[in-house]
Amino acid sequence: MIQPLPFFILIPPVLPMNTNVF
């Protein structure tokens, strides 16, 4: 959760999932 931006860039297909988790 400290680096959400890099995560989104590294996992574009999991963008919606990450957004829900956040």
N, CA, C and O atoms as CSV, one atom per row, in Angstrom:
chain,resi,resn,atom,element,x,y,z
A,1,MET,N,N,0.845,-1.213,0.000
A,1,MET,CA,C,0.000,0.000,0.000
A,1,MET,C,C,0.877,1.258,0.000
A,1,MET,O,O,0.395,2.374,-0.197
A,2,ILE,N,N,2.176,1.045,0.227
A,2,ILE,CA,C,3.084,2.198,0.262
A,2,ILE,C,C,3.390,2.668,-1.159
A,2,ILE,O,O,3.645,3.850,-1.388
A,3,GLN,N,N,3.362,1.723,-2.122
A,3,GLN,CA,C,3.656,2.077,-3.521
A,3,GLN,C,C,2.524,1.591,-4.420
A,3,GLN,O,O,2.700,0.623,-5.158
A,4,PRO,N,N,1.378,2.238,-4.371
A,4,PRO,CA,C,0.219,1.848,-5.178
A,4,PRO,C,C,0.412,2.185,-6.658
A,4,PRO,O,O,-0.053,1.453,-7.532
A,5,LEU,N,N,1.093,3.285,-6.929
A,5,LEU,CA,C,1.313,3.698,-8.319
A,5,LEU,C,C,2.108,2.648,-9.090
A,5,LEU,O,O,1.671,2.210,-10.154
A,6,PRO,N,N,3.276,2.234,-8.573
A,6,PRO,CA,C,4.084,1.227,-9.264
A,6,PRO,C,C,3.304,-0.072,-9.450
A,6,PRO,O,O,3.408,-0.726,-10.488
A,7,PHE,N,N,2.531,-0.436,-8.445
A,7,PHE,CA,C,1.752,-1.674,-8.521
A,7,PHE,C,C,0.793,-1.620,-9.699
A,7,PHE,O,O,0.663,-2.580,-10.459
A,8,PHE,N,N,0.128,-0.489,-9.837
A,8,PHE,CA,C,-0.847,-0.317,-10.934
A,8,PHE,C,C,-0.146,-0.414,-12.285
A,8,PHE,O,O,-0.688,-0.976,-13.236
A,9,ILE,N,N,1.051,0.133,-12.360
A,9,ILE,CA,C,1.800,0.127,-13.628
A,9,ILE,C,C,2.337,-1.290,-13.911
A,9,ILE,O,O,2.404,-1.730,-15.059
A,10,LEU,N,N,2.716,-1.985,-12.826
A,10,LEU,CA,C,3.274,-3.335,-12.996
A,10,LEU,C,C,2.166,-4.332,-13.325
A,10,LEU,O,O,2.366,-5.271,-14.095
A,11,ILE,N,N,0.983,-4.110,-12.723
A,11,ILE,CA,C,-0.131,-5.043,-12.955
A,11,ILE,C,C,-1.340,-4.289,-13.514
A,11,ILE,O,O,-2.297,-4.031,-12.784
A,12,PRO,N,N,-1.305,-3.932,-14.807
A,12,PRO,CA,C,-2.406,-3.206,-15.448
A,12,PRO,C,C,-3.693,-4.027,-15.501
A,12,PRO,O,O,-4.773,-3.475,-15.291
A,13,PRO,N,N,-3.610,-5.329,-15.774
A,13,PRO,CA,C,-4.812,-6.168,-15.841
A,13,PRO,C,C,-5.468,-6.317,-14.472
A,13,PRO,O,O,-6.669,-6.574,-14.381
A,14,VAL,N,N,-4.689,-6.159,-13.417
A,14,VAL,CA,C,-5.230,-6.313,-12.056
A,14,VAL,C,C,-5.616,-4.948,-11.488
A,14,VAL,O,O,-5.796,-4.795,-10.280
A,15,LEU,N,N,-5.738,-3.964,-12.370
A,15,LEU,CA,C,-6.095,-2.610,-11.914
A,15,LEU,C,C,-7.403,-2.595,-11.131
A,15,LEU,O,O,-7.433,-2.072,-10.016
A,16,PRO,N,N,-8.471,-3.143,-11.668
A,16,PRO,CA,C,-9.765,-3.155,-10.985
A,16,PRO,C,C,-9.680,-3.877,-9.646
A,16,PRO,O,O,-10.261,-3.433,-8.656
A,17,MET,N,N,-8.954,-4.993,-9.619
A,17,MET,CA,C,-8.817,-5.752,-8.362
A,17,MET,C,C,-8.096,-4.905,-7.317
A,17,MET,O,O,-8.536,-4.819,-6.170
A,18,ASN,N,N,-7.000,-4.287,-7.709
A,18,ASN,CA,C,-6.236,-3.450,-6.775
A,18,ASN,C,C,-7.099,-2.300,-6.255
A,18,ASN,O,O,-7.034,-1.949,-5.077
A,19,THR,N,N,-7.894,-1.727,-7.130
A,19,THR,CA,C,-8.744,-0.600,-6.725
A,19,THR,C,C,-9.732,-1.050,-5.667
A,19,THR,O,O,-10.013,-0.319,-4.717
A,20,ASN,N,N,-10.260,-2.256,-5.832
A,20,ASN,CA,C,-11.208,-2.779,-4.847
A,20,ASN,C,C,-10.514,-3.055,-3.515
A,20,ASN,O,O,-11.073,-2.816,-2.445
A,21,VAL,N,N,-9.286,-3.562,-3.604
A,21,VAL,CA,C,-8.529,-3.875,-2.383
A,21,VAL,C,C,-8.215,-2.591,-1.625
A,21,VAL,O,O,-8.295,-2.538,-0.398
A,22,PHE,N,N,-7.853,-1.549,-2.390
A,22,PHE,CA,C,-7.522,-0.287,-1.732
A,22,PHE,C,C,-8.774,0.324,-1.128
A,22,PHE,O,O,-8.710,1.395,-0.526
